[in-house]
Amino acid sequence: MTRAVTRAGTRTRVLVLGGTGEARELAARLTADGVPVVSSLAGRVSRPALPEGDVRVGGFGGVDGLATYLGDETVTHVVDATHPFADRISANAAAACALAGVPVVRLQRPGWTRHPLASSFSWVDSVDAAREAADGFVRPFVTTGRQQLQSFSSWDDRFVLVRVVEPPGWDVPASWEVRQARGPFGLDDELDLMRSRRVDVLLTKDSGGALTEPKLRAAHRLGMEVVVVRRPPVPDGLEVVETVDEAHTWLDS
């Protein structure tokens, strides 16, 4: 159980950044421990799964705004549990915590670089590079998220299967099929989808975790090329833990 009071005698108050499953699980555990927790969501999803405890939605106004918030709200610890590709938020959090003198840890689920099939994937450094790597295929399956979906707008000459949580927000080419869905996705469902749409390449980001991992195994089983965008680097000096248990232990240390 995490202490409600720090060793210095200050009442523990935790800010959890992010709407990931790990963020929600940590918020639930802290709430059960009686530790005040505020979860901060970016507000990019229209109907997010809300964590337990207090919730705030929207940005802080950059590094200075977040540092001010930490002081005003007497936050004692920050857990950055944002998406592995939310690199700007992570950088701002690290800088703001350094400015405010508040300890911070990055809770980031293990990536797919350690996946048993990782050596068979084509690894690239950006969504644009993923498009270039898959340009020779004729029926791509794009699962890199909606924010950079327009990077594929030149693919108006082919069928493109797109899966997103939120609608794209722009008029996609008529040859595309957009499926709005949220994981988890089972292996059999992924196999059925890929077979029925006759896709020949999968494009994804190294989000890690188990919720969307079956698509990797499904694509491999069907002999498809898999193109994976590498994660951005974690800010220098930022401590990283990979599980909610490790984050919970960090808060108690």
C-alpha positions as CSV (number, residue, x, y, z in Angstrom):
1,M,0.0,0.0,0.0
2,T,1.3,3.4,-0.9
3,R,1.8,5.8,2.0
4,A,-0.7,8.7,2.2
5,V,2.0,10.8,3.8
6,T,5.6,11.1,2.5
7,R,8.6,10.7,4.8
8,A,8.9,14.5,4.9
9,G,5.4,14.6,6.5
10,T,3.7,16.1,3.4
11,R,0.5,14.5,2.3
12,T,1.0,12.5,-0.8
13,R,-0.8,13.8,-3.9
14,V,-0.2,12.1,-7.2
15,L,-0.7,13.5,-10.7
16,V,-1.0,10.7,-13.3
17,L,-0.6,11.9,-16.9
18,G,-2.4,9.9,-19.6
19,G,-5.5,7.9,-20.5
20,T,-3.8,4.6,-21.0
21,G,-4.9,1.3,-19.4
22,E,-1.9,1.5,-17.1
23,A,-2.8,5.0,-16.0
24,R,-6.3,3.9,-15.2
25,E,-5.1,0.9,-13.3
26,L,-2.7,2.9,-11.2
27,A,-5.3,5.5,-10.4
28,A,-7.6,2.8,-9.2
29,R,-5.0,1.3,-6.9
30,L,-4.0,4.7,-5.5
31,T,-7.7,5.5,-4.9
32,A,-8.1,2.2,-3.1
33,D,-5.0,3.1,-1.0
34,G,-6.7,6.3,0.0
35,V,-4.0,8.4,-1.8
36,P,-5.3,11.5,-3.5
37,V,-4.8,11.2,-7.3
38,V,-5.6,13.4,-10.2
39,S,-5.6,11.9,-13.7
40,S,-4.9,14.3,-16.6
41,L,-6.3,13.5,-20.0
42,A,-5.3,15.2,-23.2
43,G,-8.9,15.4,-24.4
44,R,-8.3,14.0,-27.9
45,V,-10.8,11.1,-27.4
46,S,-14.5,12.1,-27.4
47,R,-15.6,9.4,-24.9
48,P,-12.6,8.3,-22.9
49,A,-12.7,5.6,-20.3
50,L,-12.5,7.7,-17.2
51,P,-10.2,6.6,-14.3
52,E,-11.1,6.6,-10.6
53,G,-10.3,9.7,-8.6
54,D,-10.3,13.3,-9.8
55,V,-9.9,13.9,-13.5
56,R,-8.9,17.0,-15.5
57,V,-9.0,17.3,-19.3
58,G,-6.8,19.5,-21.5
59,G,-3.3,20.9,-21.5
60,F,-1.5,22.8,-18.9
61,G,0.0,25.5,-21.0
62,G,3.5,24.1,-21.6
63,V,6.3,23.5,-19.2
64,D,5.7,26.7,-17.1
65,G,2.0,26.0,-16.9
66,L,2.5,22.5,-15.6
67,A,5.2,23.6,-13.1
68,T,2.8,26.2,-11.8
69,Y,0.0,23.6,-11.5
70,L,2.2,21.3,-9.6
71,G,3.0,24.0,-7.0
72,D,-0.6,25.3,-6.8
73,E,-2.0,21.8,-6.3
74,T,0.7,20.7,-4.0
75,V,1.5,17.6,-6.1
76,T,4.2,15.5,-4.5
77,H,4.7,12.9,-7.3
78,V,4.1,12.7,-11.1
79,V,3.6,9.5,-13.0
80,D,3.9,10.0,-16.8
81,A,1.7,7.2,-18.1
82,T,0.9,8.7,-21.5
83,H,1.0,6.8,-24.7
84,P,4.5,5.7,-25.8
85,F,4.4,8.2,-28.7
86,A,3.3,11.2,-26.6
87,D,6.9,12.4,-26.6
88,R,6.2,16.1,-26.4
89,I,4.0,15.6,-23.3
90,S,6.8,13.4,-21.7
91,A,9.4,16.0,-22.4
92,N,7.3,18.8,-20.9
93,A,6.5,16.7,-17.9
94,A,10.2,16.0,-17.2
95,A,11.1,19.7,-17.6
96,A,8.2,20.9,-15.5
97,C,9.0,18.5,-12.7
98,A,12.6,19.5,-12.7
99,L,11.5,23.1,-12.5
100,A,9.1,22.5,-9.7
101,G,11.3,20.0,-7.8
102,V,8.7,17.2,-8.0
103,P,9.8,13.6,-8.6
104,V,8.6,12.0,-11.8
105,V,8.7,8.6,-13.3
106,R,7.7,7.3,-16.8
107,L,5.4,4.4,-16.8
108,Q,5.7,2.8,-20.2
109,R,4.6,-0.6,-21.1
110,P,7.2,-2.9,-22.8
111,G,7.5,-2.4,-26.5
112,W,7.5,-5.0,-29.3
113,T,11.2,-4.9,-29.9
114,R,11.3,-7.9,-27.5
115,H,8.4,-9.6,-29.3
116,P,9.3,-13.1,-30.6
117,L,8.6,-12.0,-34.1
118,A,10.4,-8.6,-33.9
119,S,13.3,-9.7,-36.1
120,S,10.8,-10.3,-38.9
121,F,9.3,-6.8,-38.8
122,S,10.5,-3.9,-40.9
123,W,11.4,-1.2,-38.4
124,V,11.3,2.5,-39.4
125,D,11.6,5.8,-37.5
126,S,8.5,7.7,-38.6
127,V,5.0,7.3,-40.1
128,D,6.3,8.9,-43.4
129,A,9.1,6.3,-43.5
130,A,6.4,3.6,-42.9
131,R,4.5,4.8,-45.9
132,E,7.6,4.8,-48.1
133,A,8.4,1.3,-46.9
134,A,5.0,0.0,-47.8
135,D,4.5,2.0,-51.0
136,G,4.9,-1.1,-53.2
137,F,2.0,-2.9,-51.7
138,V,-1.6,-2.6,-53.0
139,R,-3.9,-3.4,-50.0
140,P,-2.3,-1.9,-46.9
141,F,-3.8,-2.2,-43.4
142,V,-3.0,1.1,-41.5
143,T,-3.2,1.1,-37.7
144,T,-0.8,4.0,-36.9
145,G,-3.6,6.2,-35.5
146,R,-5.7,9.1,-36.8
147,Q,-3.4,12.0,-36.0
148,Q,-0.9,11.3,-38.8
149,L,-3.3,9.5,-41.1
150,Q,-3.0,12.2,-43.8
151,S,0.6,11.0,-44.3
152,F,-1.1,8.3,-46.4
153,S,-3.4,10.6,-48.4
154,S,-1.4,9.9,-51.6
155,W,-2.7,6.4,-51.4
156,D,-5.8,7.4,-53.2
157,D,-5.0,4.9,-56.0
158,R,-5.6,1.7,-53.9
159,F,-7.7,0.0,-51.3
160,V,-6.6,1.0,-47.8
161,L,-8.0,-0.5,-44.6
162,V,-7.7,1.9,-41.7
163,R,-8.5,1.2,-38.1
164,V,-8.9,4.1,-35.7
165,V,-10.5,4.8,-32.3
166,E,-11.8,8.2,-33.4
167,P,-13.0,9.3,-36.9
168,P,-10.3,10.7,-39.1
169,G,-11.8,14.2,-39.2
170,W,-11.2,14.7,-42.9
171,D,-12.5,13.2,-46.1
172,V,-10.5,10.1,-46.8
173,P,-10.2,8.8,-50.4
174,A,-13.2,6.9,-51.7
175,S,-11.1,3.7,-52.0
176,W,-10.4,3.5,-48.3
177,E,-12.4,1.6,-45.7
178,V,-12.3,3.1,-42.2
179,R,-13.1,1.0,-39.2
180,Q,-13.7,2.8,-36.0
181,A,-13.0,0.3,-33.1
182,R,-11.2,0.1,-29.8
183,G,-9.2,-3.0,-28.7
184,P,-8.7,-5.6,-27.5
185,F,-8.7,-7.5,-30.7
186,G,-8.5,-11.3,-30.7
187,L,-6.3,-13.3,-33.0
188,D,-9.2,-15.0,-34.8
189,D,-10.9,-11.7,-35.4
190,E,-7.7,-10.2,-36.8
191,L,-7.2,-13.2,-39.1
192,D,-10.8,-12.9,-40.3
193,L,-10.5,-9.2,-40.9
194,M,-7.2,-9.5,-42.8
195,R,-8.3,-12.4,-44.9
196,S,-11.7,-10.8,-45.8
197,R,-10.0,-7.6,-46.9
198,R,-7.1,-9.4,-48.6
199,V,-4.6,-6.9,-47.1
200,D,-0.9,-7.5,-48.0
201,V,1.0,-5.3,-45.5
202,L,0.4,-4.1,-41.9
203,L,1.6,-0.7,-40.8
204,T,1.6,0.0,-37.0
205,K,3.4,1.8,-34.3
206,D,5.3,0.1,-31.5
207,S,2.6,0.8,-28.9
208,G,3.4,-2.4,-27.0
209,G,1.1,-4.2,-24.7
210,A,-1.3,-7.1,-25.3
211,L,-4.5,-5.3,-26.4
212,T,-3.5,-4.9,-30.1
213,E,-0.6,-7.4,-30.3
214,P,-2.6,-10.2,-32.0
215,K,-2.5,-8.2,-35.3
216,L,1.2,-8.9,-35.4
217,R,0.8,-12.6,-35.1
218,A,-2.1,-12.6,-37.5
219,A,-0.1,-10.8,-40.2
220,H,2.9,-13.1,-39.7
221,R,0.7,-16.2,-40.0
222,L,-0.7,-14.9,-43.3
223,G,2.8,-14.2,-44.6
224,M,2.3,-10.4,-44.7
225,E,4.9,-7.7,-44.4
226,V,4.8,-5.9,-41.0
227,V,6.1,-2.3,-40.8
228,V,6.6,-1.0,-37.3
229,V,7.3,2.7,-36.4
230,R,9.9,2.8,-33.6
231,R,9.1,4.6,-30.4
232,P,10.6,8.1,-29.8
233,P,13.4,8.1,-27.1
234,V,12.5,8.8,-23.5
235,P,13.8,12.2,-22.3
236,D,17.3,12.0,-20.9
237,G,17.5,11.3,-17.2
238,L,13.9,10.3,-16.8
239,E,13.4,7.1,-14.8
240,V,11.3,4.5,-16.5
241,V,9.2,1.6,-15.1
242,E,7.3,-0.9,-17.2
243,T,4.4,-2.0,-15.0
244,V,1.9,-0.6,-12.6
245,D,3.4,-2.6,-9.8
246,E,6.8,-1.0,-10.4
247,A,5.1,2.5,-10.5
248,H,3.3,1.7,-7.2
249,T,6.6,0.6,-5.6
250,W,8.3,3.8,-6.9
251,L,5.6,5.9,-5.2
252,D,6.2,4.1,-2.0
253,S,10.0,4.4,-2.0
